[in-house]
Structures are given as structure tokens and as C-alpha cells.
């Protein structure tokens, strides 16, 4: 990684729309990633070009960046439209494109003055594959979520590209880009932005004789990632972009998580003498608390080596914060000591049993009276089992505190001077950009102040009234360098301040535009990896090649593909691997074969009304693979959408 990039650290936030993106930036994000009108891995999170253009201007004032995800695999017919969309995104000021499809990437790399990021869908989990993408000139490579600190460190030492890793959010049970389960069941492909999340469904787990190994559960459902305690370790391993997952989440979730990691990251950056990539200090109306917005329970997910405690078999729903257990039941509710100081009307609660004595369920708080909590609407009957664990997955009071917009301001200082026939006014950013703007007013338009000291105070006070802007004036931040002091009425000085801020923002955006707009590196323009790295790429359908341009690229790179992507409709998936995962069901059940003698007969199977899967364990690597036995649709023959 180039030395200048090593010193800068980015907090990257998700945004389903431009409104959420603005809230993320105000809460402290250094960059946001968002979907465009098409070709993103979250088809439900699309945005218009005009809106993205306005977002870029808003972000760039703070030095923040906007990345757009075009990270689906594309058909030959779609490639020209994707290229055209990429050109338009470049023209409106987008800072980078996140891509998976090598057919699109190799075309964009040669003409587009915009960096490319290798998506998490590229499944970069080995040094060899990281070097493959690094050799192409990608500015940033997103590593697989499953990698440990030592694996991240090994990769970061071998590549020049910036290392981006997930730090928080929902987890795909499969290595990203390597899951075909949704496509096999219903024709909706994660690689095409339409995953139906069959991993969150309930399954039976049986052995080769059909004997049930454990009661039916959500065996493929993982908890959510939370690496709050390891941000410093990740920095030391070489991570320079910390990515929050959640392009389908609402603004409340995003701003809470961003504010949480902003506090942690700022402390870790300062301790190491590093710098953040954007500017301004954020002020929020709340104290961030990850337990109070959507979560399925948390895991650091193998960051310190393979470990159990990653799954949430009982339910894929948000559990929220743990409050206690039901000790006494009352009609339509329960007794809870000090309830009126804990619960509020409208809170959402989740109840489960650590022993699995009843199915998990949810209910809303309909009333609170001293030590009693009543559930549901008037007339609704709700029975709570004694001993049930109580979780709050919606805190209405916290939600209200999240609603006001956060404020993010950059420090400025002013100068008033006298020059010949003019009075000059200057405003200047007090950060490393040192951008400034000035305004000259003829002396003939002003009168001399009869009380110079009072006039200075009034001018300084008026210039510092920056409420409703992105700026704040430093204490004693107005300098006068005048032999004579002018007098202006309040309306005039307010107009001067407004015009100065407008000129300053224009100068900031001009400077940002000049700093960007460079064609990529020589490697990016060539976009041709050494053939010695070809072995890092799979040759079967899991290479995810859906167009001729991608096939030609890999052929030139020395990769001998045997078939096109599953989504081509030309690959039958029965009997084929439809998922590769670090997740091991037996490990999570306390039945790890390395530690416990098992009596069941392999191979294991997962099944429900939609699909039957064979589970192949790779104990040497602590991984497993799922192979399709059958599904409710004809696999791989009629799924081009």
C-alpha cells in the first residue's frame, strides 16, 4: 500500500437512498456506498442519477466520498447499459465504482477516469487472489468477512491496494459470491442482486439414515458481525477502510452504528498518529447503542481464528437488548421490578427460551404501570411463559432520540482587512485543505464607524452566526487588519457572511474536483494480470462469468473456464455445490468432530419444503459445502431474468 494511503483511515457507511447517505455523513461517515438505478447487489436499493449528483456535492464539501455499487454479474446485453451508467456516474462526481463483473471492469478501466473497487462478491480470501486483483490496479479490494487478523495482515503486506474489511452488520453464511442457494430454489440470484435469503429459513438436520440430529432450527442463520472491540487490531493488520453492512437498513440504524464506530475509530486513529479521510466534527442527539437497533445478537466472526458462537439457530429476527427474564406472569403481561423506568408504550419485545421450551415470539408494549408491563392492543390476549427471556428489539424512546438530524461542522476563521479603496473579507477552513474565499467591498459603500471597538464586536458576532450551515467559527476566529473600521448594518453583514460561505463551498468543490478526475494507474489501464496468478481463479461456474467480455478477459489471463455462470441457465445445479461456508453446524451445536465422538452416519442433510441439501464437512479447513440434492424448481434451465 502506498505510504500516503497507509496514513488515512475511512469509515464507510451503507445507504439505501440518498437521504440515509446524508444522515450517515452527518453522523460521521467518511464515505458512503449506494446503489444506482440498476446493477447493484441490492436490487431494492436503487437511486436516481440526479439524487446521487446532489449527494456527491453534499459529501464532497466534507471531503467525504461516494461509491456506487455496480456489483452484479452482467449479461452481454446488459454490458452496454452498465457502461453507459458508469459514464454518467463519473460525470456527476461519483468517486469510485464497486464492481464484481470482470467484463465490465476491464472495459471501464481503460477509459473511465474513476477508481474501481473489487467488491466483496469477488470472494478475495487468499493472498494469491488479492494479488490477482491488485495487479489489475484496483484502488481498493474488499476482503472476505471470514478472514482472521493474521490472514488480513498477510494480504495487506503483499498488495498495494487499500484494504477494506467489514466491521459490522449482517453476515452472509456463504463466502460472498459463492452462494447459489437462492438461485437454485427460486431463480433469485445473489450475484444478480436478488437474494431471497433462504439461509434465514428453518431446516431439518438429519444423517444419512434420516435420523434427526437436532430439532428443526435456522441452521444457516448467523448472528450479526460486531468488531467494536477489535478496531485497533484491524488497523494494525492493515485495514484502512472499515465497512458497515446494511444497504437495506433505515436511517436510524445507520446513524446509530456510524456514530458508535466514529467514536471508537477516532480514538484508535489518534493513538496511532493516523488521519481520517474527511473533515468536520459531528454532534448527535443520542448516545450510540448498538443493542438498541436491529441485531440478531453479535459475533466477531472468526477474526481471532475459527470459533463457535457465530450462529443464531433459534430465530433470524432481531433480538435487541437483553432486559431480563419473566419471573411472574399477570393477565396479558408480566411483573418486572421498576418496569415504569425501563419500558415505554410502543416498545417492541422479543421472548425466547434458552432451553427451547417454546417458539420465540414478539409483542408490543401496550401499557406500563409501576412494576407491571401489559402487552398487545386493548382486547388482545397475550400469554407470556414464566421464565421467558425478555429482549427489546424496538426502543421507542431511543428511536425518538435518533430522529433529529445530526449536525456536522467544520471550523473556519474570518479576516477583515483594508486594501486601498476596498475592505476585504475572507473566510478560511481550519483544516489541512486550507481552502479560502474572499469578498471585496468598495470603501465608498461603507461608512467609518464612530465607535470602532463596538463595530468590530458587531461584525465579529454577525460573521460567527453560522447556525444552519456546515461551519463553526473558532473562538477568537475573527481577525481585523484595518487602520479604519467600517460600519455595516446587520442586514449587510449577514449578506456578506452568506456570500462568503457560498463562495467557500464553491471553492471546496472546485478543489475536490481538481484532486479527482485522474485516469487510473498504468496497471488499471492495461488491466492484464500476470498469468502466474491465474490459478487463484476457479474454472467452473463459480467464476461467475456471464458475458463474453469477462470470458475473454479470463482467457487472456490464462484462466481456462469450463463453463459459464449458473445464472446463464446453461448449468444444472443438481449434484453441484451451491454454497461454500466457514460456518459449521456441528461446531455450533457443540458436536465438532475434532473434539467430540459422533455416532451419526454421514453425509448429513439439510431439508425443508423448498430444498434438500447434502452437507459435506471439510474438517481440515473448518469449512463445509452444501450440495443440491433437489429443489422445488427445475434448476439451471430457465432462470435468465
ZITA-V826045 format. One line per field, one symbol per residue. ss: DSSP state (@ for helix, = for strand, . for the rest). phi: phi as a letter, one per 30 degrees, with the letter a starting at -180 (. if undefined). burial: 1 if it has 16 or more other ideal C-beta (glycine too) atoms within 10 Angstrom, else 0. Layout:
ss=???
phi=???
burial=???
//
This chain:
ss=..@@@@.========..@@@@@@@@@@...=====.............@@@@@@@@@@@@@...======.....@@@@@@@@@@@@@@@@....====..@@@@@@@@@@...====.@@@.=..@@@@@@@@@....====.....@@@@@@@@.....========.........=.@@@@@@...@@@.....@@@..====.....======....=.===.@@@@@@@@@@.======......@@@@@@@@@@@@@@@@@@@@@@..==....===......@@@.....==...........=.........=====..===..===...@@@......=====........=========..====.............======.@@@@@@@@...=============..========......=======@@@.==...@@@@@@@@@@@@.......===========....==..@@@@@@@@@@@@@@@@@@@@@@@@@@......@@@@@....@@@@@@....@@@....@@@@@@@@@.........@@@........=====...@@@@...............====...========....=========..........
phi=.eeddddcbbcccdadaddddddddddkddabbbccdaicdbddbcbddeddeddeddddedidcbccdcccdbdeddeedddddddddddcjdcaccbcdddddddddcbcdadccddeddhcbbeddddeddddjedbbcddddddeddddddddcbdddccbdbakdcdddediccbdddddbiccddcibechddcddbccbcdcidddaeeaddcccdcdbcedbddddeddjdbbcccdkdcdddddddddddddddddedddddcicbddbbjccbccbcdaddcbeacjbbdhidcjeadiccbddacddcicdckbdcbcbdhladbdiedcccbejdccbcbbdcidaddabacdcabbhcbcccideidcbccddjddcbccbcddddddddeddbbbcdbbcbcbbbicbccbbbbdcbddhdbbbbcbedddbbdddbedddedddddddddceiccbbddehcbccbbdccdcbdedddddddddddddddddddddddddcicdddeddddhbddddcdddcdccdddhccbdddddeddddjccdcaddeddiccdcdicdcacbddbddeddiceddcbdccdccddbcabdcabbcccccddchbbbccdcabdbddibbcdc
burial=10001001111111111101111111111111111100111100111010111011011111111111111111100110011011001101111111111111111110010111111111111111111111111111111111111011111100111111111111111111111111111111111111111111101111100000110011111111111001101110111111111110111111111111110110011000000111110101010101111111111111100000011111111111101001000001110100100011001111110000000111111101000111100000010100011111111001101100011111111111110001111111110010111010100001001000001101110111010011111000110001001111000010011001101110111001000100011011001010001101110011111110111011001010100111110010100111111111111110110000000000011110011111101000011111110010101100100
//
